[in-house]
């Protein structure tokens, strides 16, 4: 069973005004420099290994100097060779590295100029190159997380630039990402919240081959809540899932998610769980990162 943790090389996910909004002390808007502490990364890897975790999902974004697209990287980003060395270190600790590039227009400021050229020929070319090179850097990973969450006007209300794909265009683009991932020999993996508001279309068009990570970060598991109900909806339609929890909102979410999902999802379709602390890989957030890992360690010890 997967017990993974999402860690960020790149934290360029929002184009917010950094001085307003609920996340002003966490999310900094676009940052042109590498927002990453290697010492914190090393501490996280060791603590994950000691806790018995077995997967690290790395949000790569603009944190790597891509040979095919050098214009993407922020100042100080890792080289491809450095990334390979660090992934080998993770593997030595029993952690399977999985790449993540979030192509949701809510979270793609890491794409630089292409963030404002969505769904154009130039955009498709850069996405194709980035997916292919990332798969090479990760040595053909088992999964490739594509994000695709929160692409709505409401979620972008604090952004300087807003773009939302809808209807056939959203599906055209996500199907393009799926093909490029599969072409490289990996399996696509996405957040599932599109289903919350468009369940009929989601289940009509979302391939069963795509791994689903629904997410809910609260402590009330009431199926009147769309984020909770989606776990059962996905199970009823036969999708494989890696439910996602977080200590972003409340510390008890992880244990409650595991308890609920083990009741609702058949073992053959419950591939595991993913922790998402939603903090930069910086020493300022050491306590939050360690809390996220330790709760998973306690869950693993009890199962």
C-alpha positions in Angstrom: 0.0 0.0 0.0 1.2 3.5 -0.9 2.0 5.9 1.9 3.2 9.0 0.1 4.1 12.6 0.9 3.9 15.5 -1.5 7.1 17.7 -1.3 7.7 20.8 -3.4 10.9 21.7 -5.4 8.8 24.5 -6.8 6.3 26.5 -4.8 5.3 28.7 -7.7 1.6 27.7 -7.8 -0.3 31.0 -7.4 -0.2 34.4 -9.1 -1.8 36.0 -6.0 -1.1 39.4 -4.6 1.1 38.3 -1.8 -0.2 40.9 0.6 -3.9 39.8 0.7 -6.0 36.7 1.1 -6.2 33.8 3.5 -2.8 32.4 2.6 -0.7 35.5 2.7 1.7 34.0 5.3 2.2 30.8 3.3 1.8 31.5 -0.4 4.1 34.2 -1.7 2.9 34.8 -5.2 5.4 34.2 -8.0 9.0 33.9 -6.7 11.8 34.2 -9.2 14.3 32.4 -6.9 14.4 28.8 -5.8 12.3 28.6 -2.7 13.8 25.4 -1.2 16.2 24.4 1.6 18.2 21.3 0.8 18.9 20.6 4.4 15.1 20.5 5.1 14.7 18.1 2.1 17.3 15.8 3.7 15.6 15.9 7.0 12.2 15.1 5.4 13.6 12.2 3.4 15.2 10.6 6.5 12.1 11.1 8.6 9.9 9.6 5.9 12.1 6.6 5.7 12.1 6.2 9.5 8.3 6.5 9.5 7.9 3.6 7.0 6.6 5.8 4.2 7.3 4.5 0.7 6.6 7.2 -1.9 7.6 10.8 -2.3 5.7 12.9 -4.9 7.9 15.7 -6.0 6.3 18.8 -7.4 9.0 19.7 -9.9 7.6 22.8 -11.6 10.3 25.4 -12.3 12.6 23.9 -9.7 14.7 22.0 -12.4 16.8 23.3 -15.3 15.1 21.4 -18.1 17.5 21.0 -21.1 14.7 21.1 -23.5 13.1 24.2 -21.9 15.8 26.1 -20.0 13.5 29.2 -19.9 11.3 27.6 -17.3 13.7 27.3 -14.4 13.9 29.9 -11.6 17.3 31.2 -10.4 19.1 28.6 -8.4 17.0 25.6 -9.7 18.6 22.1 -9.6 20.2 20.7 -12.7 18.8 17.5 -14.1 21.9 15.7 -12.8 21.4 17.1 -9.3 17.7 15.9 -9.4 18.8 12.4 -10.4 21.2 12.3 -7.5 18.6 13.3 -5.0 16.1 10.8 -6.4 18.6 8.1 -6.0 19.0 9.2 -2.3 15.2 8.9 -1.9 15.2 5.4 -3.4 18.0 4.3 -1.1 15.7 5.2 1.8 12.8 3.1 0.4 11.0 6.0 -1.1 9.6 5.7 -4.7 9.9 9.1 -6.4 6.9 10.2 -8.5 6.9 13.5 -10.5 4.2 16.1 -10.3 3.7 19.0 -12.8 0.4 20.8 -12.1 -1.2 22.0 -15.4 -4.3 23.5 -13.8 -4.5 27.1 -14.8 -5.0 27.9 -11.1 -1.6 26.5 -10.3 0.6 26.9 -13.3 2.5 30.2 -12.8 5.6 28.0 -12.7 5.2 27.8 -16.5 6.4 31.4 -16.8 5.3 33.0 -20.1 3.4 29.9 -21.1 1.1 30.4 -18.1 -0.4 33.1 -20.3 -0.4 31.1 -23.5 -2.6 28.2 -22.4 -4.1 26.0 -25.2 -2.0 27.5 -28.0 0.4 25.6 -30.2 3.4 26.9 -28.3 1.8 25.8 -25.0 1.2 22.3 -26.2 4.8 22.1 -27.4 6.3 23.1 -24.1 4.0 20.8 -22.1 5.0 17.9 -24.4 8.7 18.7 -23.8 8.4 19.1 -20.1 6.4 15.8 -19.6 8.9 13.8 -21.7 12.0 15.2 -20.0 10.5 14.7 -16.5 9.8 11.1 -17.3 13.4 10.7 -18.4 14.7 12.4 -15.3 12.6 10.1 -13.0 13.6 7.0 -15.0 10.1 6.2 -16.3 8.2 6.5 -13.0 5.2 4.3 -12.3 2.9 7.3 -12.0 2.9 11.0 -13.2 0.8 13.4 -11.2 -0.7 16.1 -13.4 -2.6 18.1 -10.7 -5.6 19.7 -12.5 -7.4 20.9 -9.4 -9.3 24.1 -8.7 -9.5 25.5 -12.2 -12.3 27.9 -11.4 -12.9 31.7 -11.3 -13.5 31.5 -7.6 -10.1 29.9 -6.9 -8.4 32.5 -9.0 -10.2 35.5 -7.5 -6.9 36.9 -6.0 -4.8 36.3 -9.1 -3.5 39.1 -11.3 -4.3 37.0 -14.4 -7.3 34.6 -14.7 -8.0 31.9 -17.2 -10.4 29.0 -16.9 -10.8 26.3 -19.5 -14.3 24.7 -19.6 -16.3 22.1 -21.4 -14.5 20.4 -24.4 -11.4 22.6 -24.1 -10.7 21.4 -20.5 -11.1 17.8 -21.6 -9.1 18.3 -24.8 -6.2 19.5 -22.8 -6.3 17.0 -20.0 -6.6 14.2 -22.6 -3.5 15.7 -24.3 -1.6 15.4 -21.0 -2.7 11.9 -20.5 -1.5 10.8 -23.9 1.9 12.4 -23.4 2.4 10.7 -20.0 1.3 7.4 -21.4 3.6 7.8 -24.4 6.5 8.0 -21.9 5.4 4.8 -20.2 3.9 6.2 -17.0 0.4 6.2 -15.7 -1.5 9.6 -15.3 -2.6 10.6 -11.8 -4.9 13.6 -11.1 -6.7 15.4 -8.3 -10.4 14.5 -8.6 -12.2 17.7 -7.6 -13.6 18.4 -11.1 -16.0 15.6 -10.2 -17.5 17.6 -7.3 -19.3 20.0 -9.6 -19.6 18.1 -12.9 -20.0 14.4 -11.9 -21.9 13.2 -15.0 -19.4 14.7 -17.4 -16.5 13.5 -15.2 -17.7 9.9 -15.2 -18.5 10.0 -18.9 -15.1 11.2 -20.0 -12.5 10.3 -17.3 -10.6 7.1 -18.2 -10.5 4.3 -15.6 -6.8 4.1 -16.4 -6.2 7.5 -14.7 -5.3 7.2 -11.0 -7.6 9.4 -8.8 -6.7 11.4 -5.7 -9.8 12.9 -4.3 -9.0 15.2 -1.3 -10.8 16.5 1.7 -9.1 18.3 4.6 -11.8 18.7 7.2 -12.8 16.6 10.3 -16.5 16.1 9.6 -17.0 13.2 7.2 -20.6 14.0 6.2 -21.6 12.9 2.7 -23.5 16.1 2.2 -19.9 17.5 1.6 -18.9 17.0 -2.0 -15.3 16.3 -1.1 -16.4 13.4 1.1 -19.0 12.0 -1.2 -16.6 11.8 -4.0 -14.7 8.9 -2.4 -17.8 6.8 -2.6 -18.8 8.0 -6.0 -15.4 7.0 -7.4 -15.5 3.7 -5.7 -19.0 2.9 -7.1 -17.7 3.5 -10.6 -14.6 1.4 -10.2 -11.8 3.9 -10.2 -8.5 3.2 -8.4 -7.8 5.7 -5.7 -5.1 7.2 -3.6 -7.1 9.4 -1.1 -5.4 12.5 0.0 -5.3 14.0 3.5 -3.5 17.0 4.9 -2.5 18.7 8.1 -3.1 22.1 6.4 -6.5 22.6 8.2 -6.6 20.2 11.1 -4.2 17.6 12.5 -6.8 14.8 12.7 -7.7 14.8 9.0 -5.2 12.0 8.2 -6.5 9.4 10.6 -10.2 10.3 9.9 -9.5 9.9 6.1 -7.9 6.5 6.5 -10.7 5.3 8.7 -13.5 6.5 6.4 -11.9 5.4 3.1 -11.0 1.9 4.3 -14.7 1.5 4.9 -15.8 2.9 1.6 -13.3 1.7 -0.9 -12.6 -1.9 -1.8 -9.0 -3.0 -1.0 -8.2 -3.8 -4.6 -9.0 -0.2 -5.6 -7.5 1.5 -2.6 -3.9 1.8 -3.7 -2.8 3.8 -0.6 -2.9 7.4 0.8 -1.1 10.7 0.1 -0.1 13.3 2.7 0.0 16.9 1.5 1.3 19.4 4.1 1.1 22.3 1.6 4.1 24.2 2.8 7.3 25.2 1.0 10.3 22.9 1.6 11.8 25.5 4.0 13.1 25.3 7.5 10.5 27.8 8.6 7.9 25.0 8.2 9.9 22.2 9.8 7.3 21.6 12.5 4.5 21.3 10.0 6.4 18.9 7.7 7.4 16.7 10.7 3.9 16.7 12.0 2.7 15.5 8.6 5.2 12.7 8.4 4.7 11.6 12.1 1.0 11.1 11.8 1.5 8.8 8.8 4.1 6.9 10.7 1.5 6.3 13.5 -1.1 5.1 10.9 1.4 2.7 9.3 2.3 1.3 12.7 -1.3 0.5 13.5 -2.2 -1.1 10.1 
